[in-house]
Amino acid sequence: MKRREFLKAALAAGASTLLAACVQPAAAPTAAPAAKATEAPKPAATTAPAATTAPAPAPTQAPAAAAKPAPVEKDNLIIGLGVDPSLSPAIMAITKGWFADAGFKGKLETPTFSAGALAGEALRAGQLDVWLPGNVPPVSMRHNGLPVLLLGTGSVNSSLDKLVVSAKSGVKNATDLYGKKIGLLEGSTASVTFWSLVKQYKLDQSKITVVNLQPPEQQTSFLSGAIDGFICWEPWPWQALRKMTDAQIVHTGTVSNFASNKGEKMRICYNRSVIALSEDFVKKMPNATKAIIQVLYKSQKYVAENTDAVIKDFSDYLKQPVEQNKAIWADFNFTGPFDDGYVLDMKTVTDFLSETGRIKNPQDILTYTYSDPVKAVDPNLVKVEGKWKP
């Protein structure tokens, strides 16, 4: 008899517990008297919220699974490379396997191109996915029918281009360039630097002979005395100073070494490396586009924060002297915001191309700037929004 009564009581208690779990929180006070009648009002007030808050963590955890990046639309990737440190974010990302981690698990190709125009044509033909040039070629090619988009900056290189002359040339001031032969690669950032130098010092460009030469030929011609000087980006000036004892830098991209204004800050270089993709690629492969930008900006941050290790790894990868890259590394600022500096550099290049007759009907740089992928990486990196949208 007692056992039967005990079972009844147990079943009744179980039923009331099940009922308390199933009803809404408002029913909580009815379960309280089962514990202790005199204390029922107090526990009811404190335990009722627990029933409403307990399920809360589940909804907040669910989006974490949904935040996983969408799979990229292709396995293989073709990235155009060069030989200067502005390419170090891409090279570090390759060597550390970050592109593979992002989903590009197929073949990774890294062709090199002797000229920006050739790389641009490869981009147009779909033979290149990611182009990392200086800022002159993509602006020029955009105005000449190549549907290229700018999605970021690899590095800002305002000091990079330098004017190197021999002591025997007698060039001590800007006007001493009159009657001299200066080598540079036409249509490159060095052309913009020369154009800006002429403007800053109010020179008569017709009195200076420009010799169109690739960087290696500039070096050879300079050492032989066929030209009096050259304007080029690093590492060519650094190499010239070591091969020719009377070689000297009379102007960097940002500071004058002319006798008349030695040490004065005078910016003549608007060089920056950019991240360029074709419109077709961006439209057809939005997930791959986002993944590429995420990887490159992750690597850019790593490069900026690990200088010594990166210089060694970069030098090893390209089989270059560590001494050389240590000497020139400060000329590369590994940062990539879309800001007023970006607009100024790109507008200066556009103005140069327009004034020298290389393009017609100049376009606003922001009309072919796509900043959304960088904004997804870090909204603080986008101070000026690109106007292009998929």
C-alpha positions in Angstrom: 0.0 0.0 0.0 2.8 2.4 0.9 4.6 1.4 -2.2 1.6 2.2 -4.3 1.2 5.6 -2.7 4.9 6.3 -3.3 4.6 5.5 -7.0 1.5 7.8 -7.3 3.4 10.6 -5.6 6.4 10.1 -7.9 4.2 10.1 -11.0 2.5 13.2 -9.9 5.8 15.0 -9.2 7.1 13.9 -12.7 3.9 15.2 -14.4 4.2 18.6 -12.6 7.9 18.9 -13.6 7.0 18.1 -17.3 4.2 20.6 -17.2 6.5 23.3 -15.8 9.0 22.7 -18.6 6.4 22.9 -21.3 4.4 26.0 -20.2 5.4 29.6 -20.8 7.6 31.4 -18.2 4.5 33.1 -16.8 3.5 29.7 -15.4 6.7 29.5 -13.3 5.0 30.8 -10.1 2.6 27.8 -10.0 5.6 25.4 -9.7 7.2 27.4 -6.9 4.9 26.2 -4.1 6.0 22.6 -4.7 9.4 23.6 -3.2 8.3 25.8 -0.2 5.1 27.7 0.1 6.4 30.5 2.2 9.3 31.2 -0.2 7.3 30.8 -3.4 7.0 34.5 -4.3 10.7 35.2 -4.0 12.1 32.3 -6.1 9.4 32.8 -8.7 10.6 36.3 -9.4 14.3 35.3 -9.7 13.9 32.0 -11.5 11.4 33.1 -14.1 13.9 35.2 -16.1 16.3 32.2 -16.2 13.7 30.3 -18.2 13.5 33.1 -20.7 17.2 33.7 -21.0 18.5 30.1 -21.1 17.6 29.5 -24.7 19.2 32.8 -25.8 22.7 31.4 -26.6 21.4 29.1 -29.3 20.4 31.8 -31.7 23.6 33.8 -31.2 25.7 30.7 -32.0 23.8 29.8 -35.2 25.2 32.6 -37.4 28.8 31.5 -36.7 28.3 28.5 -38.9 26.6 30.6 -41.6 29.6 33.1 -41.6 31.8 30.5 -43.3 33.1 32.0 -46.6 31.3 30.8 -49.7 33.5 28.4 -51.8 35.5 30.1 -54.6 34.3 29.5 -58.1 37.7 28.1 -59.4 40.5 26.0 -58.1 43.4 27.4 -60.2 44.8 30.9 -59.9 47.2 32.9 -62.2 49.0 35.8 -60.5 51.3 38.1 -62.4 54.5 38.8 -60.5 57.5 41.1 -60.8 60.9 41.4 -59.0 60.5 44.3 -56.6 59.4 44.4 -53.0 55.9 45.8 -53.8 55.1 42.2 -54.7 56.1 40.8 -51.3 52.5 40.5 -50.0 51.6 38.2 -52.9 54.8 36.3 -52.6 54.4 35.7 -48.9 50.8 34.6 -49.4 52.0 32.1 -52.0 54.8 30.7 -49.9 52.7 30.4 -46.8 49.8 28.7 -48.6 47.2 31.3 -47.8 45.7 31.2 -51.3 45.2 27.4 -50.9 43.7 28.0 -47.4 41.2 30.3 -49.1 40.0 27.6 -51.5 42.4 27.9 -54.4 43.7 24.4 -54.1 44.5 23.7 -57.7 47.5 24.9 -59.8 48.9 28.3 -58.8 50.8 30.0 -61.7 53.0 33.1 -61.4 54.1 34.3 -64.8 56.3 37.4 -65.1 55.9 40.1 -67.8 58.5 42.4 -69.3 55.9 45.2 -69.8 52.7 46.3 -68.2 50.9 46.3 -71.6 51.7 42.6 -72.0 50.2 41.8 -68.6 47.2 43.8 -69.4 46.6 41.9 -72.6 46.9 38.6 -70.7 44.3 39.9 -68.3 42.0 40.8 -71.2 42.4 37.3 -72.7 41.7 35.5 -69.4 45.3 34.3 -69.2 45.9 36.3 -66.0 43.6 36.5 -62.9 45.4 38.9 -60.6 47.5 41.8 -61.9 49.8 43.7 -59.5 51.3 46.6 -61.5 52.4 50.1 -60.8 49.6 52.6 -61.1 50.3 53.9 -64.7 49.6 50.8 -66.9 46.1 50.0 -65.6 45.0 53.7 -65.9 46.3 53.8 -69.4 44.8 50.6 -70.5 41.4 51.3 -68.9 41.3 54.4 -71.1 42.2 52.3 -74.1 39.5 49.7 -73.9 40.7 47.2 -71.3 37.9 46.6 -68.7 40.2 46.6 -65.7 39.1 47.3 -62.2 41.2 48.5 -59.2 40.4 46.7 -56.0 43.2 47.8 -53.7 46.8 49.0 -53.1 49.7 46.7 -52.5 52.1 49.4 -51.3 52.5 53.1 -51.5 55.9 54.0 -53.0 56.3 57.8 -53.0 60.1 57.8 -52.5 60.8 54.9 -54.9 61.7 56.6 -58.2 65.0 58.4 -58.1 67.1 60.6 -60.4 70.6 59.3 -60.7 73.4 61.2 -62.4 77.2 60.9 -62.7 79.3 63.5 -61.0 81.1 64.2 -64.2 77.8 65.2 -65.8 77.9 68.4 -63.8 74.2 68.2 -62.7 74.0 70.0 -59.4 70.7 71.8 -59.9 67.6 71.2 -61.8 68.5 73.5 -64.7 71.8 71.6 -65.1 69.7 68.9 -66.8 69.5 71.1 -69.9 71.4 69.5 -72.7 71.7 66.2 -70.9 70.5 62.7 -71.9 68.3 61.1 -69.3 67.2 57.5 -69.6 63.8 56.3 -68.5 61.1 53.8 -69.5 58.4 55.8 -71.4 54.9 55.1 -70.1 56.1 53.9 -66.7 55.9 55.6 -63.3 59.3 57.1 -64.1 57.7 59.0 -66.9 55.2 60.5 -64.4 58.1 61.3 -62.0 60.1 63.1 -64.8 56.9 65.0 -65.9 56.3 66.1 -62.2 60.0 67.1 -61.8 59.7 69.4 -64.9 56.5 71.0 -63.4 57.9 71.4 -59.9 61.1 73.1 -61.0 59.5 74.9 -64.0 61.9 73.4 -66.5 61.7 73.6 -70.3 61.4 69.9 -71.1 62.4 70.4 -74.7 65.9 71.2 -73.5 66.3 67.8 -71.9 66.8 64.7 -74.1 64.8 61.7 -72.9 66.1 58.3 -74.0 63.5 55.5 -73.8 65.2 52.5 -72.2 64.2 49.5 -70.2 65.8 49.5 -66.7 68.6 47.0 -67.5 69.5 49.1 -70.6 69.5 52.3 -68.5 72.1 50.7 -66.3 74.3 49.6 -69.1 74.0 53.0 -70.9 74.7 54.9 -67.7 77.8 52.9 -66.9 79.2 53.3 -70.4 78.5 57.1 -70.4 76.0 56.9 -73.3 73.5 58.7 -71.0 74.2 61.3 -68.3 71.6 59.9 -65.8 68.4 58.0 -65.5 65.1 58.0 -63.5 64.0 54.7 -62.3 62.6 52.8 -59.4 64.6 50.7 -57.0 66.6 48.5 -57.0 68.2 50.0 -60.1 69.5 53.2 -58.4 70.9 51.2 -55.6 72.7 49.0 -58.0 74.1 51.9 -60.0 75.6 53.5 -56.9 77.5 50.3 -56.2 78.7 49.8 -59.8 79.8 53.4 -60.5 81.8 55.3 -57.9 80.8 58.8 -59.1 77.0 58.0 -59.4 74.8 60.1 -57.1 71.1 60.5 -56.4 70.2 64.2 -56.9 66.5 63.7 -56.2 64.3 61.0 -54.6 60.6 60.8 -55.1 60.1 63.1 -52.1 63.3 64.9 -51.3 65.7 67.2 -53.3 69.4 66.7 -53.2 70.0 69.6 -55.6 72.4 72.1 -54.3 69.9 75.0 -54.4 67.3 73.3 -52.2 69.2 70.3 -50.6 67.0 68.4 -48.1 63.8 70.2 -49.1 60.7 68.0 -49.2 59.6 68.1 -52.8 57.3 65.4 -54.0 57.7 64.3 -57.6 56.8 60.6 -57.4 53.2 59.3 -57.2 54.1 55.6 -57.5 51.9 52.9 -55.9 51.3 49.3 -56.7 47.7 48.3 -57.2 45.6 45.2 -57.2 43.8 44.9 -60.6 41.3 42.3 -61.9 39.1 42.3 -65.0 35.5 43.3 -64.8 34.5 39.9 -66.2 36.4 38.0 -63.5 34.8 40.1 -60.7 31.3 39.7 -62.1 31.5 35.9 -62.7 33.6 35.1 -59.6 32.5 37.2 -56.7 33.6 34.7 -54.1 37.0 34.3 -55.6 37.3 38.1 -55.8 36.6 38.5 -52.1 39.0 35.6 -51.2 41.8 37.2 -53.3 41.5 40.5 -51.5 41.2 39.0 -48.1 44.4 37.0 -48.7 46.4 39.9 -50.1 45.4 42.3 -47.3 46.1 39.6 -44.6 49.5 39.2 -46.2 50.0 42.9 -46.5 49.5 43.2 -42.7 51.9 40.4 -42.1 54.6 42.0 -44.3 54.2 45.4 -42.5 54.6 43.7 -39.1 57.5 41.3 -39.8 60.0 43.2 -41.8 63.2 41.2 -41.1 61.6 37.8 -41.7 59.9 39.0 -44.8 63.0 40.5 -46.3 64.8 37.2 -45.9 62.0 35.1 -47.3 61.4 37.5 -50.2 65.1 37.6 -51.1 65.3 33.8 -50.9 62.2 33.4 -53.1 63.6 35.7 -55.9 67.2 34.8 -55.3 68.1 38.5 -54.6 70.8 39.9 -52.2 69.3 40.4 -48.7 71.6 43.5 -48.4 69.9 45.1 -51.4 66.4 44.6 -50.1 67.3 45.8 -46.6 68.7 49.0 -48.2 65.6 49.8 -50.2 62.7 48.4 -48.1 61.9 51.7 -46.4 60.8 53.0 -49.8 57.8 50.7 -49.7 54.9 51.5 -47.4 52.8 48.4 -47.1 49.4 49.9 -46.5 46.3 49.9 -48.7 43.5 52.3 -47.7 41.2 53.9 -50.2 41.7 57.5 -49.1 42.6 61.0 -50.4 46.1 59.8 -51.0 44.9 57.1 -53.3 42.7 59.6 -55.2 45.7 62.1 -55.5 48.1 59.5 -56.8 45.7 58.1 -59.4 44.5 61.5 -60.5 48.1 62.6 -61.0 48.7 59.6 -63.2 45.5 60.4 -65.1 46.5 64.0 -65.6 50.0 63.0 -66.8 48.5 60.6 -69.4 46.0 63.2 -70.5 48.4 66.1 -70.8 51.0 64.1 -72.7 48.3 62.9 -75.2 48.4 59.2 -74.2 44.7 59.1 -73.3 41.6 61.1 -74.3 38.5 61.9 -72.2 40.0 61.3 -68.7 37.8 59.1 -66.5 37.2 59.6 -62.7 39.4 57.0 -61.1 36.6 56.1 -58.7 34.4 55.0 -61.6 36.5 51.9 -62.0 37.5 51.5 -58.3 35.7 48.6 -56.5 36.2 49.1 -52.8 33.6 46.7 -51.3 35.9 43.7 -50.9 38.4 45.8 -48.9 35.6 47.2 -46.9 34.6 43.7 -46.0 38.1 43.1 -44.7 38.2 46.3 -42.6 35.7 49.2 -43.0 38.4 51.6 -41.7 40.4 51.0 -44.8 37.8 52.7 -47.0 37.7 56.5 -46.4 36.7 57.1 -50.0 34.2 54.8 -51.7 34.7 53.4 -55.1 31.8 54.0 -57.5 31.9 50.7 -59.4 29.4 48.0 -58.5 28.9 44.5 -59.9 
